[in-house]
Amino acid sequence: MRLSPGVSRPFDKRTPSHQCGTVKMGDDPATSPLDPFCRAFEHKNLFVVDASFLPNSAAVNPTLSIAAQALRVAEHIRKADLAA
């Protein structure tokens, strides 16, 4: 089994883990695929609001952080994109 950088041993069903951090948020599309509201710079109708926007795992369940970000992003979409 090939391991990614930072992973020192394989995970199996006995090892609890919270995989996070594959899609970086930022202000610069040259260094980050997502803006601060998790909108893809290259695909304006794509929002990534799962554990991948998190920079890493805090060794605790990230569900509440993901839910809070989803509510934040939804509010932004409502105000910025759906305002009539």
PDB file of N, CA, C and O in Angstrom:
ATOM      1  N   MET A   1       0.846  -1.178   0.000  1.00  0.00           N
ATOM      2  CA  MET A   1       0.000   0.000   0.000  1.00  0.00           C
ATOM      3  C   MET A   1       0.891   1.240   0.000  1.00  0.00           C
ATOM      4  O   MET A   1       1.795   1.368   0.826  1.00  0.00           O
ATOM      5  N   ARG A   2       0.625   2.144  -0.932  1.00  0.00           N
ATOM      6  CA  ARG A   2       1.388   3.388  -1.009  1.00  0.00           C
ATOM      7  C   ARG A   2       0.756   4.423  -0.088  1.00  0.00           C
ATOM      8  O   ARG A   2      -0.458   4.624  -0.125  1.00  0.00           O
ATOM      9  N   LEU A   3       1.556   5.073   0.728  1.00  0.00           N
ATOM     10  CA  LEU A   3       1.051   6.056   1.679  1.00  0.00           C
ATOM     11  C   LEU A   3       1.338   7.465   1.193  1.00  0.00           C
ATOM     12  O   LEU A   3       2.372   7.724   0.578  1.00  0.00           O
ATOM     13  N   SER A   4       0.414   8.373   1.473  1.00  0.00           N
ATOM     14  CA  SER A   4       0.634   9.770   1.108  1.00  0.00           C
ATOM     15  C   SER A   4       1.597  10.408   2.105  1.00  0.00           C
ATOM     16  O   SER A   4       1.774   9.889   3.208  1.00  0.00           O
ATOM     17  N   PRO A   5       2.227  11.534   1.730  1.00  0.00           N
ATOM     18  CA  PRO A   5       3.127  12.216   2.670  1.00  0.00           C
ATOM     19  C   PRO A   5       2.382  12.575   3.946  1.00  0.00           C
ATOM     20  O   PRO A   5       1.234  13.013   3.880  1.00  0.00           O
ATOM     21  N   GLY A   6       2.987  12.405   5.065  1.00  0.00           N
ATOM     22  CA  GLY A   6       2.367  12.713   6.344  1.00  0.00           C
ATOM     23  C   GLY A   6       1.663  11.535   6.987  1.00  0.00           C
ATOM     24  O   GLY A   6       1.355  11.581   8.178  1.00  0.00           O
ATOM     25  N   VAL A   7       1.401  10.476   6.227  1.00  0.00           N
ATOM     26  CA  VAL A   7       0.773   9.281   6.785  1.00  0.00           C
ATOM     27  C   VAL A   7       1.880   8.262   7.013  1.00  0.00           C
ATOM     28  O   VAL A   7       2.571   7.850   6.082  1.00  0.00           O
ATOM     29  N   SER A   8       2.031   7.870   8.255  1.00  0.00           N
ATOM     30  CA  SER A   8       3.149   6.986   8.580  1.00  0.00           C
ATOM     31  C   SER A   8       2.770   5.513   8.607  1.00  0.00           C
ATOM     32  O   SER A   8       3.648   4.650   8.606  1.00  0.00           O
ATOM     33  N   ARG A   9       1.474   5.212   8.632  1.00  0.00           N
ATOM     34  CA  ARG A   9       1.052   3.815   8.616  1.00  0.00           C
ATOM     35  C   ARG A   9      -0.316   3.726   7.961  1.00  0.00           C
ATOM     36  O   ARG A   9      -1.064   4.704   7.952  1.00  0.00           O
ATOM     37  N   PRO A  10      -0.648   2.567   7.416  1.00  0.00           N
ATOM     38  CA  PRO A  10      -1.951   2.425   6.764  1.00  0.00           C
ATOM     39  C   PRO A  10      -3.095   2.472   7.775  1.00  0.00           C
ATOM     40  O   PRO A  10      -2.945   2.065   8.926  1.00  0.00           O
ATOM     41  N   PHE A  11      -4.225   2.972   7.325  1.00  0.00           N
ATOM     42  CA  PHE A  11      -5.431   2.976   8.137  1.00  0.00           C
ATOM     43  C   PHE A  11      -6.303   1.809   7.712  1.00  0.00           C
ATOM     44  O   PHE A  11      -6.439   1.533   6.520  1.00  0.00           O
ATOM     45  N   ASP A  12      -6.890   1.127   8.673  1.00  0.00           N
ATOM     46  CA  ASP A  12      -7.879   0.108   8.355  1.00  0.00           C
ATOM     47  C   ASP A  12      -9.112   0.376   9.205  1.00  0.00           C
ATOM     48  O   ASP A  12      -9.207   1.423   9.844  1.00  0.00           O
ATOM     49  N   LYS A  13     -10.046  -0.550   9.218  1.00  0.00           N
ATOM     50  CA  LYS A  13     -11.308  -0.296   9.916  1.00  0.00           C
ATOM     51  C   LYS A  13     -11.152  -0.186  11.437  1.00  0.00           C
ATOM     52  O   LYS A  13     -12.068   0.277  12.117  1.00  0.00           O
ATOM     53  N   ARG A  14     -10.011  -0.603  11.974  1.00  0.00           N
ATOM     54  CA  ARG A  14      -9.790  -0.495  13.420  1.00  0.00           C
ATOM     55  C   ARG A  14      -9.223   0.859  13.819  1.00  0.00           C
ATOM     56  O   ARG A  14      -9.192   1.183  15.006  1.00  0.00           O
ATOM     57  N   THR A  15      -8.781   1.647  12.871  1.00  0.00           N
ATOM     58  CA  THR A  15      -8.139   2.923  13.162  1.00  0.00           C
ATOM     59  C   THR A  15      -9.104   4.065  12.874  1.00  0.00           C
ATOM     60  O   THR A  15      -9.449   4.303  11.716  1.00  0.00           O
ATOM     61  N   PRO A  16      -9.544   4.776  13.912  1.00  0.00           N
ATOM     62  CA  PRO A  16     -10.426   5.914  13.651  1.00  0.00           C
ATOM     63  C   PRO A  16      -9.618   7.048  13.021  1.00  0.00           C
ATOM     64  O   PRO A  16      -8.495   7.333  13.437  1.00  0.00           O
ATOM     65  N   SER A  17     -10.199   7.677  12.031  1.00  0.00           N
ATOM     66  CA  SER A  17      -9.503   8.808  11.409  1.00  0.00           C
ATOM     67  C   SER A  17     -10.522   9.730  10.768  1.00  0.00           C
ATOM     68  O   SER A  17     -11.631   9.320  10.428  1.00  0.00           O
ATOM     69  N   HIS A  18     -10.132  10.961  10.612  1.00  0.00           N
ATOM     70  CA  HIS A  18     -10.966  11.955   9.957  1.00  0.00           C
ATOM     71  C   HIS A  18     -10.118  12.566   8.860  1.00  0.00           C
ATOM     72  O   HIS A  18      -9.280  13.432   9.114  1.00  0.00           O
ATOM     73  N   GLN A  19     -10.338  12.116   7.656  1.00  0.00           N
ATOM     74  CA  GLN A  19      -9.545  12.593   6.532  1.00  0.00           C
ATOM     75  C   GLN A  19     -10.012  13.984   6.131  1.00  0.00           C
ATOM     76  O   GLN A  19     -11.188  14.199   5.837  1.00  0.00           O
ATOM     77  N   CYS A  20      -9.078  14.919   6.124  1.00  0.00           N
ATOM     78  CA  CYS A  20      -9.379  16.314   5.817  1.00  0.00           C
ATOM     79  C   CYS A  20      -8.267  16.884   4.943  1.00  0.00           C
ATOM     80  O   CYS A  20      -7.165  16.342   4.869  1.00  0.00           O
ATOM     81  N   GLY A  21      -8.585  17.972   4.296  1.00  0.00           N
ATOM     82  CA  GLY A  21      -7.548  18.790   3.694  1.00  0.00           C
ATOM     83  C   GLY A  21      -7.039  18.394   2.337  1.00  0.00           C
ATOM     84  O   GLY A  21      -5.860  18.068   2.204  1.00  0.00           O
ATOM     85  N   THR A  22      -7.875  18.405   1.321  1.00  0.00           N
ATOM     86  CA  THR A  22      -7.380  18.147  -0.022  1.00  0.00           C
ATOM     87  C   THR A  22      -7.650  19.301  -0.982  1.00  0.00           C
ATOM     88  O   THR A  22      -7.104  19.327  -2.085  1.00  0.00           O
ATOM     89  N   VAL A  23      -8.496  20.265  -0.571  1.00  0.00           N
ATOM     90  CA  VAL A  23      -8.830  21.399  -1.430  1.00  0.00           C
ATOM     91  C   VAL A  23      -8.643  22.684  -0.629  1.00  0.00           C
ATOM     92  O   VAL A  23      -9.476  23.027   0.210  1.00  0.00           O
ATOM     93  N   LYS A  24      -7.567  23.378  -0.886  1.00  0.00           N
ATOM     94  CA  LYS A  24      -7.188  24.558  -0.108  1.00  0.00           C
ATOM     95  C   LYS A  24      -8.068  25.770  -0.426  1.00  0.00           C
ATOM     96  O   LYS A  24      -8.402  26.019  -1.584  1.00  0.00           O
ATOM     97  N   MET A  25      -8.438  26.517   0.614  1.00  0.00           N
ATOM     98  CA  MET A  25      -9.138  27.792   0.445  1.00  0.00           C
ATOM     99  C   MET A  25      -8.118  28.919   0.471  1.00  0.00           C
ATOM    100  O   MET A  25      -7.080  28.810   1.124  1.00  0.00           O
ATOM    101  N   GLY A  26      -8.413  29.999  -0.237  1.00  0.00           N
ATOM    102  CA  GLY A  26      -7.542  31.162  -0.209  1.00  0.00           C
ATOM    103  C   GLY A  26      -8.063  32.266  -1.103  1.00  0.00           C
ATOM    104  O   GLY A  26      -9.114  32.128  -1.729  1.00  0.00           O
ATOM    105  N   ASP A  27      -7.323  33.364  -1.161  1.00  0.00           N
ATOM    106  CA  ASP A  27      -7.724  34.510  -1.971  1.00  0.00           C
ATOM    107  C   ASP A  27      -7.123  34.497  -3.371  1.00  0.00           C
ATOM    108  O   ASP A  27      -7.594  35.214  -4.253  1.00  0.00           O
ATOM    109  N   ASP A  28      -6.101  33.698  -3.578  1.00  0.00           N
ATOM    110  CA  ASP A  28      -5.370  33.698  -4.844  1.00  0.00           C
ATOM    111  C   ASP A  28      -5.636  32.419  -5.624  1.00  0.00           C
ATOM    112  O   ASP A  28      -5.274  31.338  -5.159  1.00  0.00           O
ATOM    113  N   PRO A  29      -6.263  32.510  -6.805  1.00  0.00           N
ATOM    114  CA  PRO A  29      -6.536  31.305  -7.586  1.00  0.00           C
ATOM    115  C   PRO A  29      -5.279  30.581  -8.050  1.00  0.00           C
ATOM    116  O   PRO A  29      -5.346  29.410  -8.425  1.00  0.00           O
ATOM    117  N   ALA A  30      -4.143  31.254  -8.032  1.00  0.00           N
ATOM    118  CA  ALA A  30      -2.892  30.600  -8.430  1.00  0.00           C
ATOM    119  C   ALA A  30      -2.411  29.616  -7.371  1.00  0.00           C
ATOM    120  O   ALA A  30      -1.657  28.694  -7.678  1.00  0.00           O
ATOM    121  N   THR A  31      -2.843  29.808  -6.126  1.00  0.00           N
ATOM    122  CA  THR A  31      -2.372  28.939  -5.041  1.00  0.00           C
ATOM    123  C   THR A  31      -3.490  28.152  -4.354  1.00  0.00           C
ATOM    124  O   THR A  31      -3.217  27.252  -3.561  1.00  0.00           O
ATOM    125  N   SER A  32      -4.741  28.488  -4.654  1.00  0.00           N
ATOM    126  CA  SER A  32      -5.873  27.837  -3.996  1.00  0.00           C
ATOM    127  C   SER A  32      -7.003  27.611  -4.994  1.00  0.00           C
ATOM    128  O   SER A  32      -7.363  28.532  -5.728  1.00  0.00           O
ATOM    129  N   PRO A  33      -7.565  26.419  -5.037  1.00  0.00           N
ATOM    130  CA  PRO A  33      -8.691  26.185  -5.932  1.00  0.00           C
ATOM    131  C   PRO A  33     -10.002  26.807  -5.445  1.00  0.00           C
ATOM    132  O   PRO A  33     -10.911  27.031  -6.244  1.00  0.00           O
ATOM    133  N   LEU A  34     -10.110  27.089  -4.129  1.00  0.00           N
ATOM    134  CA  LEU A  34     -11.349  27.622  -3.567  1.00  0.00           C
ATOM    135  C   LEU A  34     -11.151  29.008  -2.993  1.00  0.00           C
ATOM    136  O   LEU A  34     -10.086  29.322  -2.461  1.00  0.00           O
ATOM    137  N   ASP A  35     -12.190  29.850  -3.100  1.00  0.00           N
ATOM    138  CA  ASP A  35     -12.152  31.147  -2.437  1.00  0.00           C
ATOM    139  C   ASP A  35     -12.547  30.964  -0.966  1.00  0.00           C
ATOM    140  O   ASP A  35     -12.867  29.845  -0.568  1.00  0.00           O
ATOM    141  N   PRO A  36     -12.537  32.022  -0.149  1.00  0.00           N
ATOM    142  CA  PRO A  36     -12.865  31.873   1.274  1.00  0.00           C
ATOM    143  C   PRO A  36     -14.284  31.386   1.572  1.00  0.00           C
ATOM    144  O   PRO A  36     -14.576  31.000   2.704  1.00  0.00           O
ATOM    145  N   PHE A  37     -15.167  31.400   0.571  1.00  0.00           N
ATOM    146  CA  PHE A  37     -16.509  30.854   0.754  1.00  0.00           C
ATOM    147  C   PHE A  37     -16.659  29.492   0.095  1.00  0.00           C
ATOM    148  O   PHE A  37     -17.773  29.065  -0.206  1.00  0.00           O
ATOM    149  N   CYS A  38     -15.550  28.813  -0.129  1.00  0.00           N
ATOM    150  CA  CYS A  38     -15.517  27.452  -0.675  1.00  0.00           C
ATOM    151  C   CYS A  38     -16.022  27.355  -2.104  1.00  0.00           C
ATOM    152  O   CYS A  38     -16.375  26.265  -2.556  1.00  0.00           O
ATOM    153  N   ARG A  39     -16.066  28.474  -2.828  1.00  0.00           N
ATOM    154  CA  ARG A  39     -16.464  28.459  -4.237  1.00  0.00           C
ATOM    155  C   ARG A  39     -15.224  28.218  -5.082  1.00  0.00           C
ATOM    156  O   ARG A  39     -14.185  28.844  -4.870  1.00  0.00           O
ATOM    157  N   ALA A  40     -15.337  27.314  -6.032  1.00  0.00           N
ATOM    158  CA  ALA A  40     -14.211  27.034  -6.927  1.00  0.00           C
ATOM    159  C   ALA A  40     -13.966  28.248  -7.823  1.00  0.00           C
ATOM    160  O   ALA A  40     -14.901  28.801  -8.401  1.00  0.00           O
ATOM    161  N   PHE A  41     -12.710  28.654  -7.931  1.00  0.00           N
ATOM    162  CA  PHE A  41     -12.374  29.778  -8.794  1.00  0.00           C
ATOM    163  C   PHE A  41     -12.675  29.462 -10.263  1.00  0.00           C
ATOM    164  O   PHE A  41     -13.112  30.340 -11.007  1.00  0.00           O
ATOM    165  N   GLU A  42     -12.448  28.236 -10.677  1.00  0.00           N
ATOM    166  CA  GLU A  42     -12.595  27.880 -12.083  1.00  0.00           C
ATOM    167  C   GLU A  42     -14.008  27.424 -12.466  1.00  0.00           C
ATOM    168  O   GLU A  42     -14.335  27.359 -13.651  1.00  0.00           O
ATOM    169  N   HIS A  43     -14.838  27.112 -11.480  1.00  0.00           N
ATOM    170  CA  HIS A  43     -16.209  26.649 -11.751  1.00  0.00           C
ATOM    171  C   HIS A  43     -17.128  27.373 -10.781  1.00  0.00           C
ATOM    172  O   HIS A  43     -17.294  26.933  -9.644  1.00  0.00           O
ATOM    173  N   LYS A  44     -17.724  28.469 -11.208  1.00  0.00           N
ATOM    174  CA  LYS A  44     -18.468  29.365 -10.316  1.00  0.00           C
ATOM    175  C   LYS A  44     -19.694  28.727  -9.661  1.00  0.00           C
ATOM    176  O   LYS A  44     -20.178  29.245  -8.654  1.00  0.00           O
ATOM    177  N   ASN A  45     -20.205  27.635 -10.192  1.00  0.00           N
ATOM    178  CA  ASN A  45     -21.357  26.967  -9.573  1.00  0.00           C
ATOM    179  C   ASN A  45     -20.948  25.795  -8.688  1.00  0.00           C
ATOM    180  O   ASN A  45     -21.800  25.013  -8.264  1.00  0.00           O
ATOM    181  N   LEU A  46     -19.659  25.666  -8.408  1.00  0.00           N
ATOM    182  CA  LEU A  46     -19.176  24.558  -7.584  1.00  0.00           C
ATOM    183  C   LEU A  46     -18.714  25.079  -6.230  1.00  0.00           C
ATOM    184  O   LEU A  46     -17.822  25.923  -6.148  1.00  0.00           O
ATOM    185  N   PHE A  47     -19.324  24.571  -5.182  1.00  0.00           N
ATOM    186  CA  PHE A  47     -18.918  24.861  -3.808  1.00  0.00           C
ATOM    187  C   PHE A  47     -18.498  23.545  -3.170  1.00  0.00           C
ATOM    188  O   PHE A  47     -19.196  22.540  -3.304  1.00  0.00           O
ATOM    189  N   VAL A  48     -17.373  23.544  -2.484  1.00  0.00           N
ATOM    190  CA  VAL A  48     -16.855  22.338  -1.834  1.00  0.00           C
ATOM    191  C   VAL A  48     -16.969  22.541  -0.321  1.00  0.00           C
ATOM    192  O   VAL A  48     -16.141  23.213   0.295  1.00  0.00           O
ATOM    193  N   VAL A  49     -18.000  21.952   0.254  1.00  0.00           N
ATOM    194  CA  VAL A  49     -18.230  22.134   1.684  1.00  0.00           C
ATOM    195  C   VAL A  49     -18.308  20.763   2.337  1.00  0.00           C
ATOM    196  O   VAL A  49     -19.359  20.344   2.823  1.00  0.00           O
ATOM    197  N   ASP A  50     -17.189  20.084   2.338  1.00  0.00           N
ATOM    198  CA  ASP A  50     -17.038  18.834   3.073  1.00  0.00           C
ATOM    199  C   ASP A  50     -15.716  18.948   3.818  1.00  0.00           C
ATOM    200  O   ASP A  50     -15.176  20.050   3.919  1.00  0.00           O
ATOM    201  N   ALA A  51     -15.191  17.889   4.328  1.00  0.00           N
ATOM    202  CA  ALA A  51     -13.962  17.958   5.125  1.00  0.00           C
ATOM    203  C   ALA A  51     -12.731  18.362   4.318  1.00  0.00           C
ATOM    204  O   ALA A  51     -11.692  18.674   4.900  1.00  0.00           O
ATOM    205  N   SER A  52     -12.827  18.361   3.007  1.00  0.00           N
ATOM    206  CA  SER A  52     -11.634  18.670   2.213  1.00  0.00           C
ATOM    207  C   SER A  52     -11.209  20.124   2.302  1.00  0.00           C
ATOM    208  O   SER A  52     -10.038  20.414   2.054  1.00  0.00           O
ATOM    209  N   PHE A  53     -12.098  21.062   2.644  1.00  0.00           N
ATOM    210  CA  PHE A  53     -11.683  22.459   2.757  1.00  0.00           C
ATOM    211  C   PHE A  53     -10.879  22.720   4.029  1.00  0.00           C
ATOM    212  O   PHE A  53     -10.178  23.728   4.120  1.00  0.00           O
ATOM    213  N   LEU A  54     -10.974  21.828   5.003  1.00  0.00           N
ATOM    214  CA  LEU A  54     -10.221  22.005   6.252  1.00  0.00           C
ATOM    215  C   LEU A  54      -8.724  21.782   5.997  1.00  0.00           C
ATOM    216  O   LEU A  54      -8.362  20.875   5.247  1.00  0.00           O
ATOM    217  N   PRO A  55      -7.856  22.586   6.602  1.00  0.00           N
ATOM    218  CA  PRO A  55      -6.423  22.411   6.343  1.00  0.00           C
ATOM    219  C   PRO A  55      -5.854  21.106   6.893  1.00  0.00           C
ATOM    220  O   PRO A  55      -4.923  20.546   6.314  1.00  0.00           O
ATOM    221  N   ASN A  56      -6.404  20.614   8.006  1.00  0.00           N
ATOM    222  CA  ASN A  56      -5.985  19.335   8.576  1.00  0.00           C
ATOM    223  C   ASN A  56      -6.997  18.916   9.626  1.00  0.00           C
ATOM    224  O   ASN A  56      -7.961  19.634   9.890  1.00  0.00           O
ATOM    225  N   SER A  57      -6.780  17.773  10.213  1.00  0.00           N
ATOM    226  CA  SER A  57      -7.683  17.277  11.240  1.00  0.00           C
ATOM    227  C   SER A  57      -7.143  17.627  12.616  1.00  0.00           C
ATOM    228  O   SER A  57      -5.944  17.514  12.871  1.00  0.00           O
ATOM    229  N   ALA A  58      -8.026  18.046  13.490  1.00  0.00           N
ATOM    230  CA  ALA A  58      -7.628  18.380  14.857  1.00  0.00           C
ATOM    231  C   ALA A  58      -7.689  17.156  15.764  1.00  0.00           C
ATOM    232  O   ALA A  58      -7.662  17.292  16.987  1.00  0.00           O
ATOM    233  N   ALA A  59      -7.770  15.986  15.190  1.00  0.00           N
ATOM    234  CA  ALA A  59      -7.844  14.716  15.920  1.00  0.00           C
ATOM    235  C   ALA A  59      -9.165  14.575  16.676  1.00  0.00           C
ATOM    236  O   ALA A  59      -9.273  13.767  17.598  1.00  0.00           O
ATOM    237  N   VAL A  60     -10.153  15.354  16.287  1.00  0.00           N
ATOM    238  CA  VAL A  60     -11.508  15.212  16.811  1.00  0.00           C
ATOM    239  C   VAL A  60     -12.453  15.176  15.612  1.00  0.00           C
ATOM    240  O   VAL A  60     -12.064  15.525  14.498  1.00  0.00           O
ATOM    241  N   ASN A  61     -13.668  14.762  15.841  1.00  0.00           N
ATOM    242  CA  ASN A  61     -14.630  14.682  14.759  1.00  0.00           C
ATOM    243  C   ASN A  61     -14.890  16.077  14.185  1.00  0.00           C
ATOM    244  O   ASN A  61     -15.244  16.985  14.936  1.00  0.00           O
ATOM    245  N   PRO A  62     -14.723  16.269  12.863  1.00  0.00           N
ATOM    246  CA  PRO A  62     -14.870  17.596  12.265  1.00  0.00           C
ATOM    247  C   PRO A  62     -16.302  17.963  11.859  1.00  0.00           C
ATOM    248  O   PRO A  62     -16.506  18.987  11.208  1.00  0.00           O
ATOM    249  N   THR A  63     -17.285  17.156  12.226  1.00  0.00           N
ATOM    250  CA  THR A  63     -18.645  17.354  11.737  1.00  0.00           C
ATOM    251  C   THR A  63     -19.207  18.731  12.067  1.00  0.00           C
ATOM    252  O   THR A  63     -19.812  19.359  11.198  1.00  0.00           O
ATOM    253  N   LEU A  64     -19.031  19.218  13.281  1.00  0.00           N
ATOM    254  CA  LEU A  64     -19.588  20.525  13.637  1.00  0.00           C
ATOM    255  C   LEU A  64     -18.910  21.656  12.869  1.00  0.00           C
ATOM    256  O   LEU A  64     -19.563  22.630  12.496  1.00  0.00           O
ATOM    257  N   SER A  65     -17.613  21.534  12.633  1.00  0.00           N
ATOM    258  CA  SER A  65     -16.906  22.552  11.836  1.00  0.00           C
ATOM    259  C   SER A  65     -17.407  22.552  10.397  1.00  0.00           C
ATOM    260  O   SER A  65     -17.575  23.613   9.795  1.00  0.00           O
ATOM    261  N   ILE A  66     -17.641  21.380   9.851  1.00  0.00           N
ATOM    262  CA  ILE A  66     -18.154  21.270   8.485  1.00  0.00           C
ATOM    263  C   ILE A  66     -19.565  21.850   8.416  1.00  0.00           C
ATOM    264  O   ILE A  66     -19.888  22.579   7.477  1.00  0.00           O
ATOM    265  N   ALA A  67     -20.402  21.537   9.391  1.00  0.00           N
ATOM    266  CA  ALA A  67     -21.769  22.062   9.409  1.00  0.00           C
ATOM    267  C   ALA A  67     -21.768  23.578   9.539  1.00  0.00           C
ATOM    268  O   ALA A  67     -22.545  24.253   8.863  1.00  0.00           O
ATOM    269  N   ALA A  68     -20.913  24.123  10.391  1.00  0.00           N
ATOM    270  CA  ALA A  68     -20.830  25.575  10.550  1.00  0.00           C
ATOM    271  C   ALA A  68     -20.386  26.242   9.256  1.00  0.00           C
ATOM    272  O   ALA A  68     -20.928  27.281   8.877  1.00  0.00           O
ATOM    273  N   GLN A  69     -19.413  25.661   8.581  1.00  0.00           N
ATOM    274  CA  GLN A  69     -18.965  26.218   7.306  1.00  0.00           C
ATOM    275  C   GLN A  69     -20.069  26.108   6.259  1.00  0.00           C
ATOM    276  O   GLN A  69     -20.256  27.033   5.468  1.00  0.00           O
ATOM    277  N   ALA A  70     -20.791  25.015   6.239  1.00  0.00           N
ATOM    278  CA  ALA A  70     -21.891  24.853   5.281  1.00  0.00           C
ATOM    279  C   ALA A  70     -22.960  25.916   5.500  1.00  0.00           C
ATOM    280  O   ALA A  70     -23.482  26.470   4.532  1.00  0.00           O
ATOM    281  N   LEU A  71     -23.292  26.210   6.747  1.00  0.00           N
ATOM    282  CA  LEU A  71     -24.269  27.265   7.036  1.00  0.00           C
ATOM    283  C   LEU A  71     -23.740  28.632   6.614  1.00  0.00           C
ATOM    284  O   LEU A  71     -24.490  29.448   6.078  1.00  0.00           O
ATOM    285  N   ARG A  72     -22.467  28.885   6.849  1.00  0.00           N
ATOM    286  CA  ARG A  72     -21.827  30.147   6.451  1.00  0.00           C
ATOM    287  C   ARG A  72     -21.862  30.307   4.934  1.00  0.00           C
ATOM    288  O   ARG A  72     -22.215  31.372   4.428  1.00  0.00           O
ATOM    289  N   VAL A  73     -21.500  29.258   4.215  1.00  0.00           N
ATOM    290  CA  VAL A  73     -21.496  29.292   2.755  1.00  0.00           C
ATOM    291  C   VAL A  73     -22.919  29.450   2.223  1.00  0.00           C
ATOM    292  O   VAL A  73     -23.145  30.224   1.293  1.00  0.00           O
ATOM    293  N   ALA A  74     -23.870  28.735   2.794  1.00  0.00           N
ATOM    294  CA  ALA A  74     -25.265  28.844   2.353  1.00  0.00           C
ATOM    295  C   ALA A  74     -25.789  30.266   2.529  1.00  0.00           C
ATOM    296  O   ALA A  74     -26.486  30.781   1.655  1.00  0.00           O
ATOM    297  N   GLU A  75     -25.467  30.889   3.627  1.00  0.00           N
ATOM    298  CA  GLU A  75     -25.880  32.280   3.862  1.00  0.00           C
ATOM    299  C   GLU A  75     -25.247  33.217   2.835  1.00  0.00           C
ATOM    300  O   GLU A  75     -25.898  34.134   2.335  1.00  0.00           O
ATOM    301  N   HIS A  76     -23.983  32.981   2.528  1.00  0.00           N
ATOM    302  CA  HIS A  76     -23.297  33.785   1.506  1.00  0.00           C
ATOM    303  C   HIS A  76     -23.964  33.599   0.138  1.00  0.00           C
ATOM    304  O   HIS A  76     -24.190  34.577  -0.575  1.00  0.00           O
ATOM    305  N   ILE A  77     -24.277  32.367  -0.226  1.00  0.00           N
ATOM    306  CA  ILE A  77     -24.952  32.109  -1.502  1.00  0.00           C
ATOM    307  C   ILE A  77     -26.307  32.823  -1.545  1.00  0.00           C
ATOM    308  O   ILE A  77     -26.665  33.440  -2.549  1.00  0.00           O
ATOM    309  N   ARG A  78     -27.048  32.728  -0.447  1.00  0.00           N
ATOM    310  CA  ARG A  78     -28.364  33.367  -0.386  1.00  0.00           C
ATOM    311  C   ARG A  78     -28.243  34.876  -0.581  1.00  0.00           C
ATOM    312  O   ARG A  78     -29.010  35.469  -1.339  1.00  0.00           O
ATOM    313  N   LYS A  79     -27.279  35.497   0.104  1.00  0.00           N
ATOM    314  CA  LYS A  79     -27.136  36.955   0.018  1.00  0.00           C
ATOM    315  C   LYS A  79     -26.485  37.414  -1.289  1.00  0.00           C
ATOM    316  O   LYS A  79     -26.919  38.405  -1.876  1.00  0.00           O
ATOM    317  N   ALA A  80     -25.461  36.715  -1.745  1.00  0.00           N
ATOM    318  CA  ALA A  80     -24.693  37.184  -2.894  1.00  0.00           C
ATOM    319  C   ALA A  80     -25.225  36.688  -4.233  1.00  0.00           C
ATOM    320  O   ALA A  80     -25.202  37.429  -5.216  1.00  0.00           O
ATOM    321  N   ASP A  81     -25.694  35.469  -4.287  1.00  0.00           N
ATOM    322  CA  ASP A  81     -26.079  34.871  -5.572  1.00  0.00           C
ATOM    323  C   ASP A  81     -27.580  34.799  -5.806  1.00  0.00           C
ATOM    324  O   ASP A  81     -28.027  34.819  -6.952  1.00  0.00           O
ATOM    325  N   LEU A  82     -28.351  34.717  -4.753  1.00  0.00           N
ATOM    326  CA  LEU A  82     -29.790  34.537  -4.910  1.00  0.00           C
ATOM    327  C   LEU A  82     -30.594  35.797  -4.590  1.00  0.00           C
ATOM    328  O   LEU A  82     -31.822  35.790  -4.670  1.00  0.00           O
ATOM    329  N   ALA A  83     -29.907  36.866  -4.231  1.00  0.00           N
ATOM    330  CA  ALA A  83     -30.603  38.117  -3.904  1.00  0.00           C
ATOM    331  C   ALA A  83     -31.295  38.658  -5.157  1.00  0.00           C
ATOM    332  O   ALA A  83     -30.703  38.723  -6.234  1.00  0.00           O
ATOM    333  N   ALA A  84     -32.521  39.031  -4.994  1.00  0.00           N
ATOM    334  CA  ALA A  84     -33.267  39.539  -6.158  1.00  0.00           C
ATOM    335  C   ALA A  84     -33.452  41.029  -6.085  1.00  0.00           C
ATOM    336  O   ALA A  84     -34.056  41.620  -6.980  1.00  0.00           O
TER     337      ALA A  84
END
